Each structure stands twice: as structure tokens, then as C-alpha cells.
Amino acid sequence: MYVRVNRCVQRFQKLYEVAEKEASVEKRQLTLLHQQRVQAAMDDRKRRLLQKFVEAVDVDTQDIDVSCNSMRQASAPWLLDRVISTCLGFWKTTN
């Protein structure tokens, strides 16, 4: 009887280990999927901000200060230096 119980316990332990491995693999896949979605959302936001800036610059060169200010307020810090230097460079060449 003790041998049967021992076999049942060993079988249960193996099943439990397999279930834990499957759960960890599934959790990793969900984490990767979430990271991809977050990265895609960030890339989309960057694209929209740059497109908005380009459209504002194309509309009228007098609105360059307005577009720089709107980008300064709406954009992420990583983009500020690039946008401001672009605005100032464009403004200096047109005036």
C-alpha cells in the first residue's frame, strides 16, 4: 500500500511540475505580447506627433513658433531637443 501511495505522489509531483512549466511559458508569452503592444503604441504616438509637426510646418512658415510650442507641450522629452533644434534652424533660414 505504501508503494502505491508513493507512486501516486510521484505522479502528482510530475504533473504539478509540468503544469508549473506550462504556466510560466504562458506568462512569458503574455508578457512579450504586452511589451509588443506597448512598443507599437509608443511608435504610433511618435509617428503621429512627427506628422503633426510636419503638417504644421508645411501649412505656413509663420506658424513655426506655434508648432514648436505645441510640440513642446505635447511631445515626449526624447523628442524636444530634436524638434526645437529643427524649429530654430528652420526659423533662422527663413528670416
N, C-alpha and C positions, 0 to 999 in steps of 0.2 A: 504494500500500500504506500509506503514511504517513497518508493521508486516512482510510482505513478504521480504522486504529488510533485515530486522533484521535476519530472518531465513536463508536467503542466506549467510549473513555474518557469522553467527554462523557455518553453514555447511562448508563454505570455511575455517574457522579457524580450525575446527576439521580435515579436510582433510590436511591442511598445517601442523598441529601438527603430524599427522600420517606420513606424508612424511618426516618430520624432524627426527622422531624417526627411520624410516627405513634407512635414510641416515646415521645416527650416528651408527646404528648397522652394516651397510655395511662397514663403515670406520673402525670400530673396528676390523671387520673380516680381512680386508685388512692389517691392522697394525699387527695383530697377525701372519698372513701368512708371511708377510715380515720378522718379527722377527724370525720365524722358519727357513726361507731360509738363513738369515744371520748366525744364530747359526749353521745350517748344513754346511755352507761354512767354518766357523771357525773350526768346528770339523774336517772337511775333511782336511783342511790345517795342523792342529795339527797332524793328523794321517800320512799324507804324510811326514812331517818333521821328525817325530819319526821313520818312516820306513826308510827314507833316512839315518838317523843316524845309525840305527841298521845294515843296509846293509854295510855302510862304515866301521863299526867296525868289521863286520864278514869277510870282504874281507881280511884285513891284519891288524894285531895289530900295525904295524909300522905306519900305516896311521891314528892312533888315534889322533895325533895332528892336522892333516889336517881336519879330520872330525869334531873335536871340533871347529876349526876355521871356517869351512863352516857353522856349526850350529850357531855359534856366529853371523855370518853375516846374515844368512837367517831367524833365528827364532825370535819369539816374546820375549819381555823381561821376560814374566812369565816363559819361558822355560830355560832361560840362566843359572840360578843358578843350576837347576837340571842337565842339560847337562854337565856343567863344572865340577860339583862335581862327576858325573859319569865318565867323561873322566879322571879326576885326580885320582880317586880311581882305575880305571882300569889300568891306566898307572903305578901307584905305585905297583900294584900286579904283573904286567908283567915284570917290570925292577928290 
